[in-house]
Amino acid sequence: MLVISPPFGNYVSLPCTLSIRGSYTLQPRDGLFQQIVKTLRYSFEHRGWVNKIGLRNKGIDYAISKYKANKDENIIYSIAILEENDIIKMNEKIPKNMPLEINVSCPNAEKKMIQEGLRQFITPHRKWCMLKLSPHVTNEEIDSYYRQGFRQFHCSNTVPCSRGGVSGVIVRPYTNKNMKYIKSKYDDCVVVAGGGVTKWNHVEEYKYNGADYVSMSTIFFCPYNVLGVLYNYYMK
């Protein structure tokens, strides 16, 4: 199955696909439009899009209201924990069956995401409780997440650079490396693989390397490429 990642997952839903919305923090973080205008640029050096949006969002209460209104099983809500004390507050607010992706790896926020104590979000009622991994995640960190109880991983987030995070083809080698490690060591894990998907061959490459799902985002900057991928996806 295909997954549509943020930012386009916030706005695009297609038949037989999952959409990820967010990432949402405990409190709203204003300034989304300004940060997009100020920081979103195409980098010919990195062959991808660079941004420093930094988790600008409407807050977890907004995400919860959307979930309660829609109850759409094909929408996953991404959250990011910025303070250790936020874990308890977020966990108390979020419905126990609300599908989650926990972003532990945004490179363009002003602080590191909280990565410990996240097992509280794992419940038997929640179909998705997935971690969004950094491209630079270590095998030891993956092992630690597994010991905490996580069995769903999204490889990989944007690659850190001096101007924020880079998405696009630069991500693919990291995604393949981390995915191969997870799938070779843990046969009970589900992996969503993404980064640099611009044509159907990239989807097939990720599937060949073990992906259970393939995520797309920046491909939506080029509608022609989207149509090509979707044609193959729906025809196969």
Secondary structure, DSSP 8 states (H G I E B T S, - for coil): -EEE-TTGGGT---TTEEEEEEEE-SS-B--HHHHHHHH-EEETTTTEEEE---S-B--HHHHHHHHHHH--TTEEEEE---STTHHHHHHHHS-TTS-EEEE---TTSSS----SSGGGG--TT-S-EEEE--TT--HHHHHHHHHHT--EEEE---EEETTEEEEEGGGHHHHHHHHHHHHHH-TT-EEEEESS--SHHHHHHHHHTT-SEEEESGGGGSHHHHHHHHHHHHH-
